[in-house]
Amino acid sequence: MTLAIIGGSGLAQLAGLEVTRRGAERTPYGEPSGALTFGRLRGREVIFLARHGDGHTIPPHEVNYRANLWALREAGAREVVSVASVGGIRSDLGPGTLVVPHQIIDYTWGRRSTFFEGGKGPVTHVDFTRPYAEPVRRRLLDAAQACGERLLDGAVYATTQGPRLETAAEIDRLERDGADVVGMTGMPEAALARELDLAYAAIAVVVNHAAGRGESAAGVRLEGIEHVLQQAIARARRVLEALAALG
């Protein structure tokens, strides 16, 4: 079964991927974020896509999530693992932590968030009680154990609109709502994957304390994020390689 990996901030390419070809894909929903990269990772067929484009030029609210997921499915993917940078709200989710979310709260607006529109077919609802595919989540956790990386199990991912970061009061609200981490790309990506019957899970890479928390009590120090991101992304890559090795 072909695995698709969607790389977020800090993961514009997948080291270790034996590239066989790159191809631009057209979809009924426009152009995806960039060309798909096809190859083998630890013996498994993998398709890689940089969510924000090759030069990290597409902000979260302008990502064509529908085109991305459609292109990956049409290229043969049946499982999708997303890597996304987030801010930590829960006290034990500090910078450098890797976590596999189990739930989502969607605070975005105005994004094209479904394939079922335009009056071209019957109204269709999908069950989204558990937004992440549990078998893929389990294999991610197994892969982390196999390669000796610490990957926490479970977090509620709050998806905000971006591209600005949140106020401290907004983070207070998200915490009251039950959110553990906050990012900008978790939705509608997860819901669109469900509509296409793609088994979808995510690795959330905590790169900073959320606004008003920990080192971000007086403000988020953006200059410190890049160093944390690069180190944490290297660990996420090892988990992805171990996942591919599991088959």
C-alpha positions in Angstrom: 0.0 0.0 0.0 1.5 3.3 -1.1 2.2 5.8 1.7 1.9 9.5 1.1 3.8 11.9 3.4 2.8 15.6 3.5 5.6 17.7 4.8 4.9 20.9 6.7 7.3 23.7 7.9 10.8 22.4 8.1 10.1 19.3 5.9 10.2 20.5 2.3 12.0 17.3 1.2 12.4 13.8 2.6 16.0 12.8 3.2 16.5 9.1 2.6 13.9 8.9 -0.1 15.2 7.1 -3.2 13.6 9.3 -5.8 12.3 7.6 -8.9 10.5 10.5 -10.5 8.7 13.8 -9.9 5.5 14.7 -11.5 3.1 17.7 -11.7 -0.5 16.6 -11.1 -3.6 18.4 -12.4 -6.9 17.9 -10.5 -10.5 19.1 -10.8 -9.7 21.4 -7.9 -6.7 23.2 -9.3 -3.0 22.8 -8.7 -1.6 21.1 -5.6 1.1 22.8 -3.6 3.8 21.4 -5.8 5.1 18.5 -7.8 4.7 15.1 -6.2 7.9 13.2 -5.5 7.8 9.4 -6.0 10.3 7.0 -4.6 11.1 4.3 -2.1 11.8 4.8 1.6 13.2 1.7 3.4 11.8 -0.4 0.6 8.3 1.0 0.7 6.6 3.0 -2.1 6.2 6.6 -0.9 4.8 9.8 -2.4 6.0 13.1 -0.9 4.4 16.5 -1.1 5.5 19.7 0.5 2.4 21.3 1.8 3.7 24.9 1.6 5.4 24.5 -1.8 9.0 23.8 -2.6 10.1 27.3 -1.4 7.7 27.4 1.6 5.7 30.2 -0.1 2.1 29.1 0.5 0.6 30.3 3.8 -1.7 27.9 5.7 -5.0 29.6 4.7 -4.1 29.5 1.0 -3.0 25.8 0.8 -5.2 24.0 -1.8 -6.0 21.1 0.5 -8.5 19.6 -1.9 -6.0 19.5 -4.8 -3.3 18.1 -2.5 -5.4 15.2 -1.2 -7.0 14.5 -4.6 -3.6 14.4 -6.3 -2.2 12.0 -3.7 -5.1 9.6 -4.1 -5.0 9.7 -7.8 -1.3 8.9 -7.7 -2.0 5.7 -5.8 -1.8 6.7 -2.1 -4.0 5.0 0.4 -2.4 6.1 3.6 -1.4 9.6 4.4 0.9 10.8 7.2 1.0 14.6 7.8 3.9 16.3 9.6 2.9 19.7 11.0 4.5 22.2 13.4 2.4 23.3 16.3 2.5 25.3 19.5 2.2 23.5 22.8 -0.7 24.4 25.1 -0.6 21.4 27.5 2.2 21.8 30.1 4.0 18.6 29.1 4.1 19.5 25.4 7.0 21.8 25.3 9.3 22.7 22.4 10.9 19.7 20.7 8.1 17.3 21.7 6.6 15.0 19.0 3.0 13.9 19.5 0.4 11.9 17.5 -2.9 13.8 17.9 -6.1 11.8 18.4 -8.7 14.6 18.0 -9.2 17.9 16.2 -11.1 21.1 16.9 -11.6 23.3 13.8 -11.5 27.1 14.2 -10.8 27.9 10.5 -13.1 29.7 8.2 -13.5 30.3 4.5 -11.4 27.3 3.4 -12.7 24.9 0.8 -13.3 22.1 3.1 -15.3 19.4 1.3 -15.5 17.6 -2.1 -19.3 17.4 -1.7 -20.6 20.7 -3.0 -21.9 22.3 -6.2 -25.1 20.3 -6.5 -23.5 17.6 -8.6 -24.5 14.7 -6.4 -26.6 13.9 -3.3 -25.8 15.5 0.0 -23.1 13.2 1.6 -22.0 13.1 5.2 -18.9 11.3 6.6 -18.4 10.1 10.1 -15.7 12.2 11.7 -16.0 11.0 15.3 -12.4 9.9 15.3 -10.7 12.1 12.8 -7.4 10.1 12.6 -7.1 6.5 11.4 -6.3 4.5 14.5 -4.3 1.8 12.6 -1.9 4.5 11.2 -1.6 6.2 14.6 -0.7 2.8 16.1 2.0 2.1 13.5 3.5 5.6 14.0 3.8 4.8 17.7 5.3 1.4 17.0 7.7 3.0 14.5 8.9 5.5 17.1 9.5 2.7 19.6 11.4 0.7 17.0 13.8 3.6 16.2 14.1 4.8 19.8 12.3 8.1 19.4 9.9 9.5 22.0 6.5 10.1 20.4 3.6 10.9 22.7 0.3 9.3 22.2 -2.7 11.6 22.1 -3.4 15.3 21.9 -6.3 17.5 20.8 -5.2 19.6 17.8 -6.8 23.0 17.5 -6.6 24.3 14.0 -6.6 28.1 13.7 -6.8 30.3 10.6 -3.4 31.9 10.6 -1.1 33.1 9.3 -0.8 35.2 12.5 -0.2 33.5 15.8 -2.8 33.5 18.5 -3.3 36.0 21.3 -2.9 34.8 24.9 -6.6 35.1 25.4 -7.3 32.9 22.4 -5.0 30.3 23.8 -6.9 30.5 27.1 -10.1 29.8 25.2 -8.6 26.9 23.3 -7.4 25.4 26.5 -10.9 25.7 28.0 -12.2 24.0 24.9 -9.9 21.1 25.6 -7.1 21.7 23.1 -3.6 20.5 23.8 -1.7 21.9 20.8 -2.4 24.6 18.2 -1.5 24.7 14.5 -2.8 26.0 11.2 -2.9 23.1 8.8 -4.8 20.3 10.5 -8.1 21.2 8.9 -9.6 20.7 6.4 -6.8 18.3 5.5 -8.0 15.5 7.8 -11.6 15.9 6.8 -10.8 15.8 3.1 -8.7 12.7 3.6 -11.7 11.1 5.3 -14.0 12.0 2.4 -11.6 10.3 0.0 -11.3 7.3 2.2 -7.6 7.9 2.8 -6.3 6.5 6.1 -4.8 9.7 7.7 -2.7 10.4 10.8 -0.3 13.1 11.8 2.9 13.8 13.7 2.6 17.2 15.4 6.0 18.8 16.0 5.9 21.2 19.0 8.2 24.1 18.1 7.2 26.7 20.7 5.0 27.3 23.8 1.7 28.7 22.7 1.1 32.4 23.4 1.0 33.2 27.1 2.5 29.9 28.1 6.0 29.0 29.4 8.7 30.8 27.4 6.0 32.6 25.4 4.4 34.2 28.4 5.4 37.7 27.2 5.4 36.8 23.5 6.4 34.1 21.1 10.1 34.4 20.2 10.1 33.5 16.5 13.8 33.6 16.2 14.1 30.6 18.5 11.7 28.4 16.6 13.9 27.5 13.6 16.6 25.8 15.8 14.0 23.7 17.6 12.2 22.9 14.4 15.2 21.5 12.6 16.2 19.3 15.5 12.6 18.0 16.0 12.1 17.5 12.2 15.2 15.3 12.1 13.6 13.1 14.7 10.3 13.0 12.9 12.2 11.9 9.7 13.6 8.9 11.7 10.1 7.9 12.7 8.9 8.2 9.1 11.7 5.9 8.0 10.9 3.4 10.7 7.2 3.5 9.6 8.2 2.8 6.1 10.3 -0.1 7.2 7.3 -1.6 9.0 5.6 -1.8 5.7 
